[in-house]
Amino acid sequence: MALSTDISNNIMFLQSSISIGAIKDLGTRTPELLAKIDIPRQKLYYLEQKGFIKPQKTTIGEKEFREYSDEDVKKVEYIWKYLKKGFKYKIAYAKAMDELLNPQLNLLPPVGKSEG
């Protein structure tokens, strides 16, 4: 009986190890994103709640993990830049998307200013 229990426990351990390994390959996890961008967790989750980002969610046992794609990480980075400048969420999102979709806009000098 003990052998059967040991085998069963080993199988469950291997399954959870495989799942955890898969999570590492999916994308950026919440703690890594928070450290990289220095955005408060509540603001990050609010961006998700409003649909501005859509992290992949994986459940292992009783825990749920969020994994952010490279695209989501960039969105958060740009949205946070505009939120820190005082823009409201919708405007910050719109400006971030403009900048992400039109990177050439960043190369232009500000309107009304001439170069050198």
Secondary structure, 3 states (H helix, E strand, C coil): CHHHHHHHHHHHHHHHHHHHHHHHHHCEEHHHHHHHHCCCHHHHHHHHHCCCCCCEEEEECCEEEEEECHHHHHHHHHHHHHHHCCCCHHHHHHHHHHHHHCHHHHHCCCCCCCCC
